[in-house]
Amino acid sequence: MEGIRVEFTTPGYKNHTILAIANIKNSKYQTNAARSAIELDANSEILADIYDIYCRYIQKQMDNLEKLEYSKSWAMSEGRYLMRPLIVDNYSNSHAKPMDEDVLTYRLAKIKCIALENEGKRNIVSAEHIYNIPEINIFESKMTQAAEFLLREIKSEATLNDLIGVVCSKDNFLNNASNVICNYDTYNMLHQYAISNKEVSSIVVSYAQRRIKLTYSVIDGRWMSFNLSDRDIGRTLFIPKRDFDIEGLKDEVGVKTFGTIFIKSGTSLYNYIIKMIDCFMSDNAKENRILLEIFLSNIFDSRILEEVYTQDILKGNAVRQYVDKSNRYFGVSDEMIEKMWSKINIEEFYKNILTQNYTLYSIDNWSRKGDLVI
């Protein structure tokens, strides 16, 4: 290889992710006039070609594992491992910085790395394929998670539906479910892309089978979404813009699933939150949205509410304890806290939040992590 070295990072990236060299000698791609960088020509064609090389390599390694008698699920998991240094991950210490994240996503979305079951058949498809399906279903269930681990260990033509049917012979919840994503990973960039043109249109809860079914359909503006400040609570809170019921819920006001919270309409909590959204966002200023998200993070943090909650506590003591604890947990500046509380009617906050016992349904309820019961 000969020529001039003009880039000192991983090809297609602004930093070092993997060891790789791109040779553009005698190609249609050129350097800039100073020969200090590749000329991208504003069309990113070279980036697409570079990312495609990574994709072909990953797909080839997955195919090779299947030839060695490993299961499709095993090959998929190894494919995700190979992709890890290449993708942007906002929830870990990964610092991949692609020159164009959108182009990278579109090219990686062609890799077949997602298990999809439909009409009794299990296929490994790409994120692009799922993106083009108008409606899909995702189940959060310890049963499906365990069955997926089993399918990973053994090369077989069995489906997730088959395995669940053995355990739930009289009530197999997958029987009538179409286009089921079996290995959904909420933190995976490609899984996020696959459903990015959809939103939750239906939620069904089963206490007996400890599962939550989410149906995703084409976006229709059903939800308001807010970022929460603490990952232990959830990353995003979804509030319905119109009537929305969660089938199967008993006394809970919503569900916590895949790191997000969905609440149903028609409860006193929902009515209070809608009123507070109108209060905070009356002038639609960016700072007010930040204050609103701090407020919502506070009222959905069970660590604070469980320590303060009681139906007969004196109002002054309850509010003072709440403020002290929320400051400790969230570490927000005193100025922001003061601005937030200036928009809140203390009497209504006390009545609607501090003297009520709201709960969320989660498949992790009554699960033990260390010495804690969730």
GIPE-V510733 format. One record per pair of residues at least 6 apart in sequence whose ideal C-beta (glycine too) atoms are under 8 Angstrom apart, sorted by sequence separation. I is the first residue (numbers start at 1). J is the second residue. If there is no record, write none. Layout:
i: <I,I>
j: <J,J>
//
This chain:
i: <9,10,24,31,32,40,66,88,98,116,117,130,174,185,186,205,206,228,249,255,263,264,282,298,299,367,368,9,10,24,31,32,40,87,89,115,116,151,165,184,205,206,228,254,255,263,281,327,366,367,10,30,31,38,88,115,116,164,204,205,227,228,246,254,280,281,310,332,366,10,11,29,30,65,66,85,87,88,115,116,151,164,165,203,204,227,228,246,254,280,365,10,11,12,29,65,84,86,88,114,164,165,181,203,226,227,253,254,263,308,327,364,11,85,113,114,161,202,203,204,225,226,253,280,281,326,63,86,112,114,148,151,202,203,225,280,362,62,65,88,112,113,114,116,147,150,161,181,202,225,226,308,24,62,112,113,116,160,161,200,201,224,225,253,307,308,323,7,111,114,200,201,202,223,224,249,277,280,62,88,110,111,114,144,147,200,201,223,224,246,253,276,29,61,62,87,109,147,199,223,224,253,308,61,86,109,110,198,199,222,223,246,304,307,323,108,109,198,199,201,222,245,276,1,3,59,116,144,160,198,199,221,222,244,245,58,61,87,143,195,197,198,199,201,244,245,304,1,3,24,86,106,109,160,197,200,222,234,238,243,303,304,2,199,200,236,237,238,240,242,243,273,1,58,143,199,235,236,237,238,239,240,298,6,57,58,83,143,234,235,236,238,240,301,304,234,237,273,303,4,234,319,22,83,231,233,298,301,6,6,7,83,240,319,4,6,7,239,315,319,6,54,79,298,315,318,322,80,115,173,228,297,79,139,148,239,12,122,139,148,239,315,319,122,173,177,294,318,76,122,318,12,76,121,122,139,144,171,173,200,239,294,11,12,76,120,122,261,315,137,173,120,137,139,168,205,207,313,12,73,117,137,138,204,205,206,294,313,72,117,135,136,137,138,203,204,205,207,212,214,294,117,135,136,137,203,204,205,214,311,115,136,202,212,291,295,309,310,133,138,290,294,308,309,51,309,76,291,305,309,62,130,291,295,305,62,72,205,47,62,130,47,51,55,59,72,203,287,291,47,51,54,55,58,59,224,54,299,44,48,52,55,288,44,47,51,55,47,51,117,48,40,44,48,119,136,203,237,118,122,118,117,118,131,136,200,116,117,127,131,135,237,280,116,127,130,131,229,233,279,116,117,130,131,228,229,115,116,127,128,131,135,143,226,227,234,18,114,115,127,143,144,226,230,233,276,17,18,115,141,142,143,228,229,233,276,17,114,141,228,233,141,226,140,141,230,232,139,140,186,187,228,139,186,139,140,184,186,73,77,138,139,114,137,138,272,113,114,137,73,74,137,138,17,73,74,111,136,137,15,71,114,135,136,272,15,71,108,109,135,272,15,71,108,135,13,14,71,72,134,135,269,13,14,71,105,109,134,268,13,14,70,71,105,109,12,13,69,12,269,105,268,66,269,267,12,92,91,263,89,230,261,89,230,88,229,87,87,229,256,80,253,255,256,257,252,253,254,255,256,257,76,83,252,253,254,255,80,251,252,256,252,73,249,140,140,138,91,212,212,211,210,205,142,141,140>
j: <15,16,30,37,38,46,72,94,104,122,123,136,180,191,192,211,212,234,255,261,269,270,288,304,305,373,374,16,17,31,38,39,47,94,96,122,123,158,172,191,212,213,235,261,262,270,288,334,373,374,18,38,39,46,96,123,124,172,212,213,235,236,254,262,288,289,318,340,374,19,20,38,39,74,75,94,96,97,124,125,160,173,174,212,213,236,237,255,263,289,374,20,21,22,39,75,94,96,98,124,174,175,191,213,236,237,263,264,273,318,337,374,22,96,124,125,172,213,214,215,236,237,264,291,292,337,75,98,124,126,160,163,214,215,237,292,374,75,78,101,125,126,127,129,160,163,174,194,215,238,239,321,38,76,126,127,130,174,175,214,215,238,239,267,321,322,337,22,126,129,215,216,217,238,239,264,292,295,78,104,126,127,130,160,163,216,217,239,240,262,269,292,46,78,79,104,126,164,216,240,241,270,325,79,104,127,128,216,217,240,241,264,322,325,341,127,128,217,218,220,241,264,295,21,23,79,136,164,180,218,219,241,242,264,265,79,82,108,164,216,218,219,220,222,265,266,325,23,25,46,108,128,131,182,219,222,244,256,260,265,325,326,25,222,223,259,260,261,263,265,266,296,25,82,167,223,259,260,261,262,263,264,322,31,82,83,108,168,259,260,261,263,265,326,329,260,263,299,329,31,261,346,50,111,259,261,326,329,35,36,37,113,270,349,35,37,38,270,346,350,38,86,111,330,347,350,354,113,148,206,261,330,113,173,182,273,47,157,174,183,274,350,354,158,209,213,330,354,113,159,355,50,114,159,160,177,182,209,211,238,277,332,50,51,115,159,161,300,354,177,213,161,178,180,209,246,248,354,54,115,159,179,180,246,247,248,336,355,115,160,178,179,180,181,246,247,248,250,255,257,337,161,179,180,181,247,248,249,258,355,160,181,247,257,336,340,354,355,179,184,336,340,354,355,98,356,124,339,353,357,111,179,340,344,354,112,122,255,98,113,181,99,103,107,111,124,255,339,343,100,104,107,108,111,112,277,108,353,99,103,107,110,343,100,103,107,111,104,108,174,106,99,103,107,178,195,262,296,178,182,179,179,180,193,198,262,179,180,190,194,198,300,343,180,191,194,195,293,297,343,181,182,195,196,293,294,181,182,193,194,197,201,209,292,293,300,85,181,182,194,210,211,293,297,300,343,85,86,183,209,210,211,296,297,301,344,86,183,210,297,302,211,296,211,212,301,303,211,212,258,259,300,212,259,213,214,258,260,148,152,213,214,190,213,214,348,190,191,214,151,152,215,216,96,152,153,190,215,216,95,151,194,215,216,352,96,152,189,190,216,353,97,153,190,217,96,97,154,155,217,218,352,97,98,155,189,193,218,352,98,99,155,156,190,194,98,99,155,99,356,193,356,155,358,358,104,187,187,360,187,329,360,189,330,189,330,189,190,332,360,185,358,360,361,362,358,359,360,361,362,363,183,190,359,360,361,362,188,359,360,364,361,183,361,257,258,258,231,361,363,363,363,361,363,363,363>
//
